[in-house]
């Protein structure tokens, strides 16, 4: 991340109205500057520029949108009309659209410059969009002519205090004049990860200010474009907040005893086990202890609210009244086609909105599957855990490994174990011609704990944990620990 510059400007920043973009730009664009927005066709350049125009119009500013393409403005309006930011009442009084295609054909680059200067003055426009810079590149007779045009645009911006956005499909060398001479360069693109495609925004240059570097996932919806700054670069900048010494009950007395009295306030507990073993049931016991003083949240991917309420009822947990009273909220999202940062911000917003103190993230595997860059998951989880702890949330995560019954659990915890203060391992074992459930504590960072292996059962009165295994204890311990360690991340 680029640190904010100490450079001072006589112009106050202008917000863009694009959710998340102002965070990436440390507050918005700087007036009297020229910015390139570059991206392939369909990347969202036109939507982004129009979204900024309509936002600036709501702030009482005048905007000039000049196109160099043959597409009619009526057709553009048809495409923009369904988007949430579009307001036809702003056109043409606050946002004026002008086609310069004919001017370019008859008068070249000098004609375009004269048109921009004339219309800017006539409209008193503080924001100018020139859509189709690549057309000018193709029209210019030489590199020197094109460089002169970019320089003249910068002069117009600096003399008038206007912000100028240049939209282009071109992906030329970063040393090309349009990139070296402008004040900023933003790129919109797509990233293919197997069968899934991710949209992103990257700031390559932002003169006179710091910005959050790297790629940030974006989304185009009915509302327009939304940018999700990389979570580890935005919420992960504060020092880790130590968990309070207060211990919270899990809702399972024997588990509390094994953990040394419960889970520490603000800590993260990882429940590791195969499908059907009871991870969600353990989480529901924890959430069942919520109250108005300790609101709860279930953030899940695989089970809807109705399924969770039914499962809780079968465990003897009276969860439905807590949900109806607003003490517990259930947020479900499909485990497919998610953007990692979008999920993180959605979770953090829900925690902040209600002051959540008990949180169940049911299916952390879905977070791992939602990233286009697997190497991010370690820093991402560390930042997310730190942010949740700073909000005073005590978390239980569920994680499903590959192995179903017996043998070595084939999952590398690595980055997961590094952010979890407590790790509880749930397994199936085959004993005396029966498939039985066992529990053991792998890690408690700040407390002494019982490392013994115990059988547990899921009953109508909740989860019941029995005594330690006796003569089979040594046999089970040989398979009890997942592969990997905190250093694997």
Secondary structure, DSSP 8 states (H G I E B T S, - for coil): ---------SS-EE----TTHHHHTTSSEESSEEEEEEE-TTSSHHHHHHHHHHHHHHTT--EEEEE-SSS-HHHHHHHHHTSTT--GGGBTTTEEEEE-HHHHHHHHHHHHHHHHHHHHHHHT-SEEEEE-HHHHHHH-SSHHHHHHHHHHHHHHHHHHT-EEEEEE-----TTSHHHHHSSEEEEEEEEEETTEEEEEEEEEEETTS----SEEEEEEETTEEEEE--HHHHTTTS------S-EE--S-HHHHHHTTSSEETT-EEEEE--TTSSHHHHHHHHHTT--SSS-EEEEESS--HHHHHHHHHHTT--HHHHHHTTSEEEEE--SSS--HHHHHHHHHHHHHHHT--EEEEE-HHHHHHT-S-GGGHHHHHHHHHHHHHHTT-EEEEEE--S--SSS------THHHHH-SEEEEEEEEEETTEEEEEEEEEEETTS------EEEEEETTEEEEEEE--TTHHHHHTT-S-S--GGG-
